[in-house]
Amino acid sequence: MAGGLLALLDDVAGIAKVAAASIDDVAAGAAKASAKAAGAVIDDAAVTPKYVHGFEAKRELPIIWKIAKGSIRNKLLILLPAALLLANFAPWAIAPLLMLGGAYLCFEGAEKVVHAFAPHEAHHAAAEDEIPEDVAHLEEKKAAGAIKTDFILSAEIMTIILSGIPESNFWMEASTLALAGVGITVAVYGSVALIVKMDDVGLAMYAGGRLSLTRALGRGLVRGMPYFMKLLTLVGTAAMLWVGGSIVVHGLEELGFGWLGHHIHDWAYAVGHMVPAAYEGFAEWTAKAAMDGVFGVLLGAALIPVATKVIGPIWGRLFGSAGAEGSH
């Protein structure tokens, strides 16, 4: 009896070890795969704060929570099953879908570059946003627009994550996708909540701080947040163009059109060998990222007329004004 009990305990311990190893594999796979989605993730974090702009401070976190819940529903109830179906029944479609997502990132990045050189359009849009409207309705409208935008970005993120998961069984892929999706959502909207409330924290430190250092830090936070937001937008735009361009270039290589990718690789390799050996890897990576980004700008600029004159009107007719707003 004692021997049987010990054997059972040994079996339980063995199962626990296997389960722990599986959990480690899922966590490691989720972290590794999520890293490839950096551009879309940064874009998600950079664009979301605009949806709470203009609301009372007490409504900012509830709106972010509402958007975060919609994001999790998007990822777990719609995108995760769709991604698993693709992986198991139509793996050939993953590369074209990734390229479609990459092209969208290029379009978004190029559009922001164009708006940076044509700010009057942005001011006109901002003036339209200031038209008085029922606050509750406006909040629902903004949240709905943010969730639709998140759906597009989440589709890119989940597809990129799926492409980075090593070939494994169905449940491992599902667990890795789910963990990565939830982890990214928590990271993105947790960061957004911190960013949105940071000026309030600074104001409280400045108004209620007993030490001059505390008040100085608070004043610095209040004054520095607008510049930080501009920096975040700049980094997000650069990341979109770099990641989007590299996804499309890599997709072309997979489809048999490797000319551009091979030349970018060769040119980056040449740049890397122009600097001391200690900086070779960094210089090569930077050169490749820059060239992918330049390609992203050119591709995105070419897509702007298509998106605004063809896809935008169709999207607006299908999903209404909230859907049109979702295309930031």
Phi, psi and omega in degrees: 000314179297320179297319179296320179295317179296321178296318179297315179298322179296318178296317179299317179298320178296317178297319180298320179295317179297317179297318179297319178296320179296318178297318178298317180297317180297313181297316180295317179296320179296317180295317182293315181293323181295328181300329181289342182265021188304317183299312180293324180295314179297320177299316179301314181291328183284326186273333188295321182305335182293339183283347177251003180293132177096350179270162176298150183302324183290345180263353185294308182294318176301324178292317179297319178297320179297317179293319180298319178297319176297323179296316179296319176298317177305312187288313189275325186265336182243304189285323180296309177301320180296319180294319179293322176298318177299312184298325186263337184237341179214058182299336178297339183276348185295313181299312177299322179293321175299318179295323177297315177296320178297320178296323178296318177299318179297317178299313180300314181296315180295323178298320179292324176296316179298316180295330178295330180263356177226064187294343182296329178293319179295321179295323179296317179296322180294322179296323177296323181294338184276359178299129182302140182207153177307127188298316181296318179294319179297320179298315178297319181296315180295317180296318179297318177297318179295320180293323177293317175299317179300324180300316180296311180295321179295324177298318176298313183299313183293324178292318178296316178299316180301319181292340181264359179274125177301150181301126183206191182280170185303313185289327177294317178296316180297316181295318181295316178298315181296314181296317180295318181297313179293318180299317179295319180298315179298316181295315183295307188280337169295318178294319179299317179300317178297316181297314184295323184268356185296324179291327175294321177298315179298319179296318179295319178296320182290319184281325187247001182290135179274334181261147179297327179296317179298316180295322179294319178296318178299315178298321179295321178296314181298315182286330186275338185299319177301321179290323178297319179297320177295319178296318179299318178296319179297313179296318179298318179295314178299318180295319178300314183292319179294307182294315179299314179298317182293324178296315181293317179299314179295321178297319177299321177298317180295331180273003176098006178250076189265005185302308184295315181299319180294319180293318177299317179299314182294317180294320178294321178298318179296319178297319180300328181271007176266354182242167177304152186303327181297334183250008186300310182298316181295317181295319180295316179297316181297317180296317179296315179299319180296316180291321174299321179293319178297317176299321178298319178297314182296316179296315181297319179296323178292331182275343183303311179298322180296316183291319185279327184266336185243298187291318182302308178300320179296315179300316180297321179292324182284321189243359177081189184295324180295323178293320178296324178293330182296337177275093185283000000 
